[in-house]
């Protein structure tokens, strides 16, 4: 009985790992799109494509002002490298958090993206960026 149970648990963990990997990949595809839109000053488009949770948390006007400030202080995106990720499955959906180290024209930043998966579509729920350029420039 015990070997069957261990096999079952192993199979469940393997399936969960595959699901997490696939879900992470869906969210990761959105980060370059976000940076392209940020670089092109398409702030309203980013907001419009975001999840309802984002729209309930902040107004379009405030979000656009925030992204304008990020773009003004940091400039265009040069490189971006994923530093970590986390997938959280809840009763309200699957959420993927991605952390990136990003080099912009005017400095480096740590970015955190939170996406809610809607099928095979990732919608932005949260964006956080930290950089010394905010203070020094």
C-alpha positions as CSV (number, residue, x, y, z in Angstrom):
1,X,0.0,0.0,0.0
2,X,2.8,2.4,0.9
3,X,4.6,2.3,-2.5
4,X,1.3,3.0,-4.3
5,X,0.7,6.0,-2.1
6,X,4.2,7.3,-2.7
7,X,3.8,6.9,-6.4
8,X,0.5,8.8,-6.3
9,X,2.1,11.7,-4.3
10,X,5.0,11.8,-6.7
11,X,2.7,11.9,-9.7
12,X,0.7,14.7,-8.2
13,X,3.8,16.7,-7.4
14,X,5.1,16.2,-11.0
15,X,1.8,17.4,-12.4
16,X,1.7,20.5,-10.1
17,X,5.3,21.3,-11.2
18,X,4.4,21.1,-14.9
19,X,1.3,23.3,-14.3
20,X,3.4,25.9,-12.4
21,X,6.0,25.9,-15.1
22,X,3.4,26.4,-17.8
23,X,1.6,29.1,-15.8
24,X,4.9,30.9,-15.2
25,X,5.7,30.9,-18.9
26,X,2.3,32.4,-19.7
27,X,3.0,35.3,-17.3
28,X,6.6,35.7,-18.5
29,X,5.4,36.4,-22.0
30,X,3.7,39.6,-20.8
31,X,6.8,41.2,-19.3
32,X,8.5,42.1,-22.6
33,X,5.1,43.4,-23.8
34,X,4.8,45.6,-20.7
35,X,8.3,47.0,-21.3
36,X,7.6,47.7,-25.0
37,X,4.4,49.6,-24.0
38,X,6.2,51.4,-21.2
39,X,9.0,52.5,-23.6
40,X,6.4,53.6,-26.1
41,X,4.5,55.6,-23.4
42,X,1.4,53.4,-24.0
43,X,0.4,53.8,-20.3
44,X,-3.4,53.8,-20.9
45,X,-3.1,50.6,-23.0
46,X,-1.3,48.9,-20.1
47,X,-4.0,50.0,-17.7
48,X,-6.9,48.9,-20.1
49,X,-5.4,45.4,-20.5
50,X,-4.9,45.0,-16.8
51,X,-7.1,42.8,-14.5
52,X,-10.1,44.1,-12.7
53,X,-8.2,43.9,-9.4
54,X,-5.8,46.5,-10.7
55,X,-8.6,48.8,-11.9
56,X,-10.3,48.5,-8.5
57,X,-7.0,49.3,-6.6
58,X,-6.0,52.4,-8.6
59,X,-7.6,54.8,-11.0
60,X,-6.4,55.1,-14.6
61,X,-5.3,58.6,-14.0
62,X,-3.1,57.6,-11.0
63,X,-1.7,54.6,-12.7
64,X,-0.8,56.6,-15.8
65,X,0.9,59.3,-13.6
66,X,2.9,56.5,-11.9
67,X,4.1,55.0,-15.2
68,X,4.9,58.4,-16.6
69,X,7.1,59.0,-13.6
70,X,8.8,55.6,-13.9
71,X,9.4,56.3,-17.6
72,X,10.7,59.8,-17.0
73,X,13.1,58.8,-14.2
74,X,14.4,55.5,-15.7
75,X,14.1,55.9,-19.4
76,X,13.8,53.1,-21.9
77,X,14.3,49.4,-21.0
78,X,17.7,48.0,-21.9
79,X,17.8,44.5,-20.5
80,X,15.7,42.5,-18.1
81,X,16.5,39.3,-16.3
82,X,14.2,37.2,-14.2
83,X,15.4,36.9,-10.6
84,X,12.5,34.8,-9.1
85,X,9.0,33.7,-9.4
86,X,6.1,32.4,-7.3
87,X,2.8,30.8,-8.3
88,X,-0.2,31.0,-5.9
89,X,-3.3,29.0,-6.6
90,X,-6.4,30.3,-4.7
91,X,-10.1,30.0,-5.0
92,X,-10.2,33.2,-6.9
93,X,-7.6,32.1,-9.5
94,X,-4.0,31.5,-10.2
95,X,-1.6,34.3,-9.5
96,X,2.0,34.5,-10.8
97,X,4.5,36.8,-9.2
98,X,7.7,37.6,-11.2
99,X,10.7,39.5,-10.0
100,X,13.1,41.1,-12.5
101,X,16.3,43.0,-12.4
102,X,16.0,45.5,-15.2
103,X,18.5,47.9,-16.6
104,X,17.0,51.1,-17.9
105,X,18.7,53.9,-19.8
106,X,18.9,55.9,-16.6
107,X,19.6,53.2,-14.0
108,X,18.8,49.8,-12.6
109,X,15.6,48.7,-11.0
110,X,13.9,45.8,-9.3
111,X,10.5,45.1,-10.7
112,X,7.8,42.9,-9.4
113,X,4.9,41.9,-11.7
114,X,1.8,40.1,-10.4
115,X,-0.4,38.5,-13.0
116,X,-3.7,36.7,-12.7
117,X,-4.2,33.9,-15.1
118,X,-7.4,33.8,-17.0
119,X,-7.1,30.6,-19.0
120,X,-4.0,31.1,-21.1
121,X,-4.0,34.8,-20.7
122,X,-2.1,36.7,-18.0
123,X,-3.6,40.0,-16.8
124,X,-1.6,42.5,-14.7
125,X,-2.8,42.7,-11.2
126,X,0.1,44.6,-9.7
127,X,3.4,46.3,-10.6
128,X,6.0,47.5,-8.2
129,X,9.3,49.0,-9.1
130,X,12.2,50.1,-6.9
131,X,15.2,52.1,-8.0
132,X,17.8,54.6,-6.6
133,X,17.1,56.7,-9.7
134,X,13.7,57.7,-8.1
135,X,15.6,59.4,-5.3
136,X,18.8,60.6,-7.1
137,X,17.2,62.1,-10.2
